[in-house]
Amino acid sequence: MNIHDEKILILDFGSQYTQLIARRIREARVYCEIHPCTVDFNKIEEFEPKGIILSGGPGSVYAEDSPQVDERIFDMGVPVLGICYGMQIICKHFGGVVSRSAEREYGRSELHINNDTDLFRGVSSEDKITVWMSHGDKLDSMPENFSVIGYTKNAPIAAMKHISRPFYAIQFHPEVVHTPKGSEIFRNFVVDICGCKQIWTSGNFIHTEIDKIREIVGDKRVLCALSGGVDSSVVAVLLHEAIGSNLTCVFVDNGLLRKGEADDVVKTFRDSFSINLVHVDARKRFLNVLKGVTDPEEKRKKIGNTFIEVFEEEAVKHGPFEFLAQGTLYPDVIESVSFKGPSATIKTHHNVGGLPERMNFSLIEPLRELFKDEVRKVGLELGIPEKMIMRHPFPGPGLAIRILGEVTEDRLAILRLADAIAINEIKGAGLYNEIWQAFSVLLPVQSVGVMGDNRTYENVLAFRAVSSVDGMTADWSRIPYEVLGSISNRIINEVQGINRVVYDISSKPPATIEWE
């Protein structure tokens, strides 16, 4: 069984939701890939999809420079589903008419279904569902040989299908959470209409990837940078399952980790999994490098460069190695070939980039086909403790970018303890798994306070918690006041050096999740 034989191709026209389409397909346990709409037709044929989805996009299909698709896809003999802009592509190809709407339709709408035999099979018992609209164009006339299968108050042709060929088009976005029955619509398309078998599971992925790793690596040695984060942890255990003692993991303790984190990493991977783990205590080295540094970008660069230096030294000491393992995920791969081009760099991210070229390594990236939620499922299947797999995201530069201003040992100790208290309170309230990311930030600000009969002039701590699906956008979490009160009281009472706690209620955008 090849888990890649049953697959869907998603052609991206620049929609902000394209990754969500892929996630919904994966949730239906079917493999899929995203490629730009400009991909060469030969590659589409080589991919051999069982179905094709045309994404939405910001363009207008009638505009001179609007993105198009190679029309030969309609002669491949596979089902095609067009979403929003993808619907316009189908309409134009088959002779329909698209024009600018008098008013842009954005937000929730009620879709009335007048054909529930295939795409909409079983999605509603009342012949109507809530959907999310986001479009500025409309279909003035339907192409020949198509029929309406759904309509809304403002869109008489909100969904249509070809009367004899497996071509479908919808004006709304089934991939977003605001279309509650969207997952069922995708399942109907990929499983019932395209005939894909639902074999894309974490267990099947592990078996397939282990065989692939063994074939690539053979009896050669692999080096892995293990931070204790979700991605590197899953990479390490997956590789260990595949090649055993031919894997060496290097864990660099940079002194910028959360409370007890270094001990947890060593205990979990050396003791529980018997992984060949090199533990490097580089805390003083990183602190010395960060001395006097306050600019966040300079912090990131210095931490990244120092990490590479330490890692290179350990690679030479414990080598030679032929492969370097990295926790590249599918969103990183998509970003590099996006129809819109790579996004502007908001921050420099800390990884082991540069090492393969400098040290003549071959890269091995066993997670490059997975989204984050899929990585977590694989990790749990591999037996990695849930507390490690389900932990909130943590930046590569660690607490250094959660201390605004200079990073010192004293300030690290204050933040480390305060953060641990806040997270314990969140866990105690049963909120940890409902929150995408929660953390504390030590501000370069002092405020007046009173403790006992004494005046204090101490640090201000900001606490931040956000809800999100993928970290691309985020809203601040509505944590109950009593929980916030408990967090504040405990931190002020138990952490010497803090006399005021504030809660960050900024969303992303315009703010970022991290402060630096």
C-alpha positions, 0 to 999 in steps of 0.5 A: 500500500502506497499512501501517496497513490490516493491523492488530490491536487490543489491548484493555488490562485493566491487565496489566503485560505488555500492551506485550509483546503489542504488541511480539510482534505487531510482530515478526510484521510486523503493525501493532497498537495498544493501547487501554484496554478502556473505549474507545468501541465507535465507535472500535473500529469506526472502527479496523477491526481484522482481529483483537482481543486481550484482554489479561491484568489483575489483576482477577477477572471475577466481582468487582463492579467488574471491568473489562469489554468492550463485548460487541459486539466478538464480533459484528464478524466478526473473530477474538478472542484472550483472554489470561488475564483476557481468557480469563475475559472470553470465558468469562463472555460465552459462559456459562462459569463462572470462580472463584477458584483454591485456589492462585495459579498462577505460573511455568513450566508444561507445556502439553499440546496436543490441537489443533494445527490453527490457534493451536498449528500448528507450535509443538511436535513433541511436543504440549507446550510450556513456558508462563508462568502468572500467574493466581489464577482458573480456569475451572470449566466451559467455555462451550457450543460451545467445546472444550479445545485445551490443558491443564496439570497444574493447569489442565484448561482452559488453552486453548480455542476456539469450535467454529465461530467464530474465538474463542480463549482461553488461560490462559498468557502467550505474550508473555513470554520464559518462553513460548519458542514465544509468538511463533509462537502470535501469528504463527499468530493474526495471520497465519493466523487473522486473515489479516493481510499482513506489511507492517509493516517498517522500509523500508515505515514509512520510505516511508510516513512520508516521504510523510506528513511531506511532506504535513503540512509542505509547504514550511514549516520544521521545528526539531528538537532533536538530542541525538545519542541514538537517538530524536532522531538517527532523527527528524533523518535521517528528516525530512532525507530528507523535507524536506531544507533545510527542516529545521534541527537544534539541538545544544546541547552542555551540557558533560554529555555522554560523552567525544567525544560532541559531536564525534561528533554534529557529524561524523555529522550535519553532515558525513555527512548534510549536515544543517543543524546549529546547534551551540551551545556552552553548556557554561559556561552549564550549569555555572554554573546547576548550581553548588552544586546537589546535589539530583537533582530540582533538577539535572534542573529546572535543566538542563531549564529552561536547555535550553529557554532556549537552545533558544528563543534559537536558534529565534528567531535561526534562525527562523521555524519552524512545526513542532517535531519530537520523538522521542515513542515509542509507549510514551509514547503508551500511557502517556497513555491507559493503562487504569491511568492515568499512572504515578506520576512517579519522576523528572522527565524532560528533554525539550522539553516546554513549547516548543510552547505557549510558541512557538506551534509545531505538533508533528511526531512521526514515531516516535510509532507505534514501540517502541525496537527498531523505532526502531533498525531504522529508524535502521539502514535510514536509514544512521545508524552502528551505533555511534550507533544501538546505543548504550546509553540516556543520560539527558537530564541527562547526566553531571550525574545520574551525579555524586552531589553537586555537578557541577564541571568537574573531577568531569566530567573524572574521570567522563568518562574513567572511563566511557569506559574502562569502556565500551571494556573492555565492548566489547573483551570483546564484551559491549556489545550483550548489555547494556541499559545500562552506565555509571559513577557518581562517588560523593560518597565518598572512601576510603583507598588506597595507590599506590606507597608513598603513602597516598591519599584519593580518590574512589570510582567505582561501575560499573553494568551491567544486562540488560533488554528495555525498561528497565521492569524490569532485572537486574544483568549477570553480567559475568565477573570478569576483565572487571570486574577489567580495568575496575577496574585500568584506571580506578584506574591511568589516572584520577587522582582515583579509587582504588576501584571498586565494582560495583552488583548491584541490580535494578530494582525495587527500585532504579532503573537510574540512581542519581539 
